[in-house]
Amino acid sequence: MLYALTTASLLVPKPPLKEPTIHRYTGGFFENAYLIETAHGVIVVDATLTESSSKGLRAKVDSIGKPLLAVLLTHGHPDHYNGLTNLLMGRNVPVLATAGVDSVIRANDAAKERQWRPTFKEEWPAKRTFPSRIVRDGESVTFDGATFTVHALGPGESFNDSYWVLRGSPDAAFIGDRVSALVLVDAA
């Protein structure tokens, strides 16, 4: 079947999403961020590592054409929070983390910079942004009809891990790097 598009048909706005759509953004150093697009905005889970990848993440959010509503962090490794400054620049958006994740970020940020700036050089963000809102284990937060529940795990792949569950259609769990910390045993 052949469809003809006219200028008028291109100007007709798309109907708003009824359910969230999940987009994955992959940075240059094996880091991932997730963008949950709702009818009227975007929620980001984790914020990449480098200047370039965080600017790419910002461009991906901007390309959706909806405002950034919040950022949810899974744990305190720099590849999950370093890009916050570029992602948030000029935006007043809450950054949510558990108290454990927040404390790991704040306690280890200077040491991580000393460790990794010589490797990443100008790609290491000169300024980092930290969580602005602490959430409790089991607490749910809702942004534009999308409800996320955080689950604190304590030490695991990092000194303090958490994961976020989105309930609805689709159901999704944003687990950070938690799976990479599992050891598989062959029972044979």
Salt bridges, closest charged atoms under 4 A:
GLU37 OE1 - HIS23 NE2 2.78
GLU37 OE2 - LYS66 NZ 2.88
ASP46 OD2 - HIS80 ND1 2.73
GLU51 OE1 - LYS55 NZ 3.68
ASP62 OD2 - ARG58 NE 3.40
ASP62 OD1 - ARG91 NH2 2.27
ASP79 OD2 - HIS80 NE2 3.41
ASP102 OD1 - ARG106 NE 2.80
ASP109 OD1 - ARG128 NE 2.87
GLU113 OE2 - ARG117 NH2 2.88
GLU113 OE1 - ARG128 NH2 2.86
GLU139 OE2 - ARG133 NH2 3.56
GLU139 OE1 - ARG136 NH1 3.45
GLU157 OE1 - HIS75 NE2 3.27
GLU157 OE1 - HIS77 ND1 3.35
ASP161 OD2 - ARG178 NH1 3.48
ASP177 OD2 - HIS75 NE2 3.46
ASP177 OD2 - HIS80 NE2 3.03
